[in-house]
Amino acid sequence: MMVVLPSLALALLCLLPAGAEVPVQPDFDTKKFAGMWHVAAIASNCSVFLKMKDGMKSSITIVSFMPEGDLALKLIWPLADKCQKFELLFQRSGQAGHYVAAQEMRDLRVMETDYSGYAIVQEFKRRGEEPHSALQLLTREQDASPQVLQKFKELVPTVGLTQDMVAILPKSGECQEGAGWHARPPLCGDA
């Protein structure tokens, strides 16, 4: 019995980050948050991301809000031979700064932002056998300050991720006006 209790306690501690409530920016302001952001860093446990992370470059996310409060994202990713564009739509939840995409079982939260320089966004996907989590550092300019990068890295373990899952994305002047919108990016774990 003495061996079981420490093992059970350790197992419960490991589950806390995945099940813990992720904080959302207090008094989230959609008007200030809307606009263009650069993805400066990502941390994720998605196996597809982990295979590709060393070759990724900074991308662009354009955030807009629908009249009913839903969040629309346009993502523009530079790939080796082309620019990929995707559109995602998240419905607002009962809390400002928290959005869901029910069909894809995605949960998106704006954890922290100063609106003019940076934002830290957490996305959690429950689809499939294993849940996938991602933390993104968005910046208005392509460069992220060392202080903001440090803040991002400190938040990584709070969402159940590790430092070896982090990619600081190099600048990219590509894909400002690429062609070809897709309904959504491939989901981690999609067949």
C-alpha positions, 0 to 999 in steps of 0.5 A, spaced: 500 500 500 505 504 501 508 503 494 501 505 491 500 511 494 506 515 492 505 512 485 497 514 485 500 521 487 505 522 482 500 520 476 495 525 479 500 530 479 502 529 472 494 530 470 494 536 473 496 541 467 492 537 462 486 538 466 487 545 470 483 551 468 487 555 463 487 562 465 484 567 460 486 575 459 482 579 464 477 584 461 479 581 454 478 586 448 476 584 441 477 590 438 484 591 441 486 584 439 483 584 432 489 585 426 495 582 424 500 578 428 506 574 427 507 567 430 514 568 433 514 561 437 510 555 438 510 549 443 506 543 442 506 536 444 503 534 437 507 529 433 506 532 426 509 539 429 515 535 433 517 532 426 517 539 423 518 544 428 526 545 426 524 547 419 518 552 421 519 559 419 514 565 422 507 565 420 502 570 420 495 570 423 490 575 421 484 575 427 477 578 426 471 578 430 464 576 427 458 581 429 456 575 434 463 575 437 465 569 434 473 569 432 475 568 425 483 566 424 486 566 417 493 563 418 499 564 413 504 558 413 511 558 409 512 551 407 518 549 403 515 550 396 509 554 397 505 558 402 499 555 405 493 559 407 488 556 412 481 559 415 479 557 422 472 559 426 471 559 433 465 560 437 465 564 443 464 561 449 461 564 456 468 567 457 471 573 453 478 571 450 475 563 450 473 560 444 471 553 441 471 549 435 466 544 437 466 539 430 474 539 431 474 539 439 478 545 439 479 550 445 482 556 444 484 561 450 488 568 450 492 567 456 495 574 456 496 580 451 498 587 452 494 588 445 500 592 442 506 587 442 505 580 444 499 575 446 500 568 448 495 563 446 493 556 448 490 551 444 487 544 446 484 539 442 481 533 445 480 529 438 483 522 437 486 518 443 491 523 445 489 530 447 494 535 443 496 542 446 499 548 443 502 554 446 503 560 441 507 567 442 504 572 437 507 578 436 505 585 432 512 585 429 516 579 427 521 580 433 519 578 440 523 581 445 527 577 450 523 578 456 517 576 452 520 570 450 522 568 457 515 569 459 512 565 454 518 559 456 515 560 463 508 559 461 510 552 457 510 547 463 503 550 466 500 547 460 503 541 460 508 542 455 516 541 456 522 546 453 524 540 448 517 542 445 518 549 443 520 552 437 522 559 436 521 561 429 526 565 425 523 571 421 520 570 414 518 575 409 515 570 405 507 568 404 505 575 405 500 574 399 500 567 397 494 564 394 490 558 396 485 558 402 483 551 405 478 550 410 483 548 416 490 546 417 491 538 418 489 537 425 494 533 429 492 526 429 488 526 422 489 520 418 
